[in-house]
């Protein structure tokens, strides 16, 4: 099976939320789960991408896309997580 790059994963699985535009509120294309939710769950549950995929019932590649997006937009995702925790 072909290994997709982070950019390809993002293009395949990540989209802007039309109701909440901006880099902090992108979501998974198929399930509409916000990337910040995927990252927050990933950080809170032992950093296991497969566990997160199973928890949200999304493909492992979708979680990998969220992680790739997070690597490129870490500051805005961390700010969104902090705002949610406040």
C-alpha positions in Angstrom: 0.0 0.0 0.0 1.3 3.5 -0.9 2.4 5.7 1.9 0.9 9.2 1.5 2.9 12.3 2.5 1.5 14.6 5.2 0.5 17.1 2.5 -1.4 14.4 0.6 -3.1 13.2 3.7 -4.2 16.7 4.6 -5.6 17.2 1.1 -7.5 13.9 1.2 -8.9 14.1 4.8 -9.0 17.7 6.0 -11.4 20.5 5.1 -12.4 23.9 6.3 -15.5 24.1 8.4 -17.8 26.4 6.5 -19.5 27.5 9.7 -16.2 28.3 11.5 -13.6 29.3 9.0 -10.0 29.5 10.0 -7.0 27.2 10.6 -8.0 26.4 14.2 -11.4 24.9 13.1 -10.6 22.6 10.2 -12.3 19.2 10.4 -12.1 15.7 9.0 -13.9 15.6 5.6 -16.0 12.5 6.1 -16.9 12.7 9.7 -16.8 16.4 10.4 -14.8 15.8 13.6 -12.7 18.9 14.3 -8.9 18.4 14.1 -8.5 20.1 17.5 -10.8 17.3 19.0 -8.6 14.6 17.4 -5.4 16.2 18.7 -6.9 16.8 22.2 -7.9 13.1 22.4 -4.6 12.0 21.0 -2.7 14.0 23.7 -5.0 12.9 26.5 -5.1 9.2 25.8 -1.4 8.2 25.4 -0.7 9.4 21.9 -1.9 6.3 20.1 -3.2 7.1 16.6 -5.0 3.8 16.2 -6.8 4.2 19.5 -8.0 7.7 18.4 -9.1 6.3 15.1 -11.1 3.6 16.8 -12.5 6.0 19.3 -13.9 8.3 16.6 -14.6 5.5 14.2 -12.5 7.1 11.5 -9.7 5.7 9.3 -6.2 5.7 10.8 -5.1 7.8 7.8 -7.6 10.5 8.9 -5.9 10.7 12.3 -2.5 10.7 10.6 -3.8 13.6 8.4 -4.9 15.5 11.6 -1.5 14.9 13.1 0.2 16.2 9.9 -2.0 19.3 10.0 -1.2 19.8 13.7 2.5 19.7 12.8 2.0 22.5 10.4 -0.4 24.6 12.6 0.6 23.6 16.1 0.3 27.1 17.6 -3.3 27.7 16.4 -4.5 24.2 17.5 -2.8 24.6 20.9 -4.5 27.9 21.3 -7.9 26.4 20.4 -7.3 23.6 22.9 -6.3 26.1 25.6 -9.4 28.2 24.9 -11.6 25.1 25.2 -10.0 24.2 28.6 -10.4 27.7 30.0 
